[in-house]
Amino acid sequence: MNRLRKFLASALLFYIPLIAMLLFVLIPFLWTVVTSLKHEKDVLNAVVQYLPHPATFQNYINVWKAGHFSVYFLNSLLVSATSVVAIIVLSVLNGYALTRFNFRGKQLFMIILLCTQLLPAVIFLIPLFLTFKTVGLINTPLSLVVFYVVMQVPFNTLLMKGFISNIPKQIDEAAMVDGATRTTVIFKIILPLILPGLVATASFAFIGCWNEFIAAFTFITSSKFFTIPVGLKFMIGEYDVQYASLAAGSVIGLVPAVLLFAYVQKYLIQGLGSGSVKG
Amino acid sequence: MSQPSVSGSATRGKIAKLLRDERAYPYLLIAPSLILILLLMFVPLFSVFKISLENYSMNQLYGRGFIGLKNFQDILTNDPIFFRTIPVTIRWVVIEVVLQLVFGMIVALLLNRTFKGRAFARAAMFIPWAVSGVLTTMLWLLIFNQHIGLLNDLLRKLGLIHDSVAWLANPGTVFGSVLLAELWRGIPFFAITLLAALQTIPPEIYESGKVDGCGPVRQFFLITLPFLKEAIVFATLMRAIWEFNNIDMIFTMTGGGPVYLTTTLPIYMMQSAIIEGNYGYGSALAVIIFIILMIFTVTYLAMNKFGRSIDE
């Protein structure tokens, strides 16, 4: 009797809510994958098909080639990778300056970094659009890289500050006694030591760039520079939506972010828990 | 011919010297970021204020010029759409943040227990966070579709509805539908933040709580909640600002329609500035967004006495 009650209680309070939440989260993914494997005519059928039969990869081939997703994918990859490298390098330099030196204006620099976190990105759209138009940056991938770097450097600097402050200063000093310059110390000693945290942060910054839509939609007007989110947005035509292709395009856009995130989330929880984001 | 190379090596020598100067070095490190931030965030911030005082527009025949507070006056006295966006925005932020917090808390508590398959459950539960607003839209479009959507089919099979509902075109359901899709993407953020905070609670506290006769409900309110307070305050603030500024989801899902039912203030700004090219009017809306968010943030932080130890 007691065991039955215990079983019922854990089912009611734990397993049922857990399964309900998992279903809520997973169903949109699964439904998209299922839809992407159907023939377009089966999708439009009045009787909803729960499994594709027969399954086809034709939608992926269509979207990748005729739908130009190979181009969007490469654009997204290029813009995100370039941005992440710049974000990481700048954040490490800032983090090193903030943990190893006491300099005039350090406090002010910290305040500026924190202030940027309170400014809504949407308010920069109009002035940046107009400035970029004047200097000829509109419709270039560089406009996105510049925007992503500026938006992400402040937060990542705070993260790097946390990582670098965990490394004792004596290591720097020992290397410098042996004749290393500060710059060598940063790139040859600090960088390898913070590598695990660095990889997690970089992946996270990558996902941020990969997913960004508003700036990409505003700054890029020519389809040869579209990133995946913008390409997807334009797949929803006014009258005619090809749902199976849309689903295939969505899955293509999901893959890198989902893979990276599945790998990174463990470190992310640890990082947040150990308080590296607090300061 | 040799002139440039000589001066080139001279500057290189100067840089090398600067790089060895311990007093100049930190400034060299922060200089690139600082210049970028000032140039691309602080200068634009001032120019938003400046443009908001101009009649700057794509279809302005006589060129741009200073018109004082006219844009703001028009917005506040003569713009019925603006006044419709305010309650939509408030409703959007409040409902979204509260629901995300509640469900995020539930998920965090569930995932904090040890059970078989926890690693998979965690990864699965957190992945929507890695999905962009546009992709979320695409995923849910397939579910909300009137004719071929999963939701209508399931509800019909369960006998809950007879006619298919056009979830995103129907004024009665559009807000709730967008809300649900964004909820799907937003729960993981709270779940991760709260789970991280849960793991910092020392287990001895629960043990001594048990000795004192605390049941699970009292445990939650007397131990867990107070411990999570700072994380909740922080996550709620970030999320409220984020949901206020949320454009990609709503914009790709409904474009603000039907009849402005999902037009929040930032969506309206985006439409008037970027789509219609009314830069002056849109900038005035951006300034209003800025003011609202600043007042909100400062009040919120003061109310929660947060940030006193920002540079500990």
Interface residues (C-beta under 8 A of the other chain):
Chain A: F14 P17 L18 M21 L22 F24 V25 L26 I27 P28 F29 W31 T32 T35 V43 L44 N45 A46 V48 L90 S91 L93 N94 Y96 A97 L98 R100 F101 F103 K106 Q107 F109 M110 I112 L113 L114 T116 L118 L119 P120 A121 V122 I123 F124 L125 I126 P127 L128 F129 L130 T131 V146 F147 V149 V150 V153 P154 T157 T181 R182 T183 I207 W210 N211 E212 F213 I214 T218 P229 V230 L232 K233 I236 V241 Y243 L246 A247 G249 S250 G253 L254 A257 V258 L260 F261 A262 Q265 K266 L268 I269 Q270 G271 L272 G273 G275 G279
Chain B: L19 R20 E22 R23 Y25 P26 Y27 L29 I30 P32 S33 L34 L36 I37 L40 M41 V43 P44 L45 S47 V48 I51 F103 I106 V107 L110 R113 F115 A121 R122 A123 A124 M125 F126 I127 P128 W129 A130 V131 S132 G133 V134 L135 T136 M138 L139 W140 L141 L142 I143 N145 H147 I148 L150 D153 W184 I187 P188 I192 T193 L195 A196 A197 Q199 T200 I241 F244 N245 I247 D248 F251 T252 P266 M269 M270 A273 I274 Y279 G282 S283 A286 V287 I289 F290 L293 M294 T297 I310 D311 E312
